[in-house]
Amino acid sequence: MDVANAPSGRCRKIIEDADNIFNLSFREEIQVGCEEYSESNPEGFICLSESHNALCDDIVIERLSDPALYKYDSAMLNYCLGGHGHYGFRKAAAEIVNDKIKPFIPLKPEDLFVFLGVTASISAVAHVLTDEGDYILTASPVYWAIPRDIELLGFTKTVFVDLTSDVLPGETAPFHLTLDKMVAAYDKAIAEGKKVKAVFLVNPGNPIADVYPISLVSDIIHWAHGKNLHVIVDEIYMLSTFNDTTFTSVHTIENIPDRNKLHWLWGMSKDFGIAGFRAAFIHTVNPLVQKALVVLNDAMTISHPVQCFLSRFLEDRAWIDNVYMPTNKKRLLEVHTYARKRLTEIGIPHLARNAGFVIWCDLRKFLKRPTFEAEMDVVKHLFNAGKGILGSPGLCFYCTEPGWMRIVITIEMSQLIRAFDRLEESINTVGMIADTEPTDDEITVVDSASGPSATLEELLSAARSQINDSNWLDHNTAEQWAESNPTVYNQYRNEIDKPQ
């Protein structure tokens, strides 16, 4: 498909950005002749790349099968007027959130907006808080769709706080977020001429599954206030902790300097395992942001009947508190315990966290070379070797270090056991992978023809030949360099523009 024929630049950019992720997760290969595992197809590949919690499907399906949830009346056939969402749904959500996280100021239904999943919620908030070309600051590795969602409506861009596996003095774990790292990333962005308008936090995180201490969240909010930045906090996994891990919500902070600059996201996809309903909430007390969200809500909310069904679902607190929540936490602990044991036995280092559905696996020792191409080779090998598994390469999550992979483990236990059996079998044959050829961006100057005693002229000739034979220049233009290095470029322009 030739994207040059797209009807607009926006259409072309959306397609190109989507293709980048599509290719990273090699979904095109999956769609050609590959079928996913199921009871009727035990030979299919096992998907460990979709962050969905299927552990409680049995009890959730049983609950959703109750005819009492589906009472229709004429009002449900009409639009859900008001721009906020169904009041009963917002009221039920506020009550359960207030009970579970004990906020300093209880959430009110009138400050909640029902949106079509957290994906739409991120896009809506980013669109309202920023102008085209502005930036939002967030830590990476980060769930791949968040930068896409930030950019989708308003063409806002993302600047990353790049976290690495290096454990620095005073830190206790790899990929450790600190206020100092956030400040450094912000200062660098400002020096490069980028206009940063907001900070985006995901807590608990994805793909690392870190649970940030509330002291760090508070420090970031106070620092952001000093820089006149809004803070968006995505707590979509807030009820998906286990093993007695305590999650403390941003709403528990007493001394937030300006609550008009705090915007909170949560949904039912993760904590209740019902992603297909696409139900999420934005909480904000900013009256101007609320007015804008009322307008966007018309195009980005879920159907009126579904909101009514889900309000009754949330109102059944006896089932949620006594059946679902304890069962979910118990099963989360079981699959995490099993997965960590198997990873250790197989010899795959990993980060163990007590939240979420994922484990961040360190595959660096299995790479032929420390490159993202070699990372993709290993991930593809795990998929293609025999009856495979599908994980997500670290590059999908904007990780700056090659060699990491996220696996989702919240699947039925017998399927999880089969997945790790396949992982063990395929990882033992990683050494059979052919070494990845250098990419066009990895120009090797000295080739076999040059030899170790090549002269400078021969080296330069080889370099020119390799550059001309590759598409390196297509991907490394002067315009791209100028955009990536605005400060240096402006100084350069000032010098060459001076009268001689």
Secondary structure, DSSP 8 states (H G I E B T S, - for coil): --GGG-SSHHHHHHHHHHHHHHHHTTHHHHHTT--B-BTTBTTSBEE--S----TTHHHHHHHHT-GGG----GGGGS--TTSS--HHHHHHHHHHHHHHH--SS---GGGEEEEEHHHHHHHHHHHHH--TT-EEEEEES--THHHHHHHHTT--EEEEEE--S---TT--SSS---HHHHHHHHHHHHHTT--EEEEEEESS-SSS-----HHHHHHHHHHHHHTT-EEEEE-TTTT-B-TT-----GGG-S--S-GGGEEEEEESTTTTS-GGG-EEEEE---HHHHHHHHHHHHHH---HHHHHHHHHHHH-HHHIIIIIHHHHHHHHHHHHHHHHHHHHHHT--EE--SBSSEEEEE-GGG-SSSSHHHHHHHHHHHHHTTT-EE-EEGGGGT-SSSSEEEEE--S-HHHHHHHHHHHHHHHTTGGGS------TTS--SS-TTT-TT--HHHHHHHHHHHHHHSSHHHHS-HHHHHHH-HHHHHHHHHHHTS--
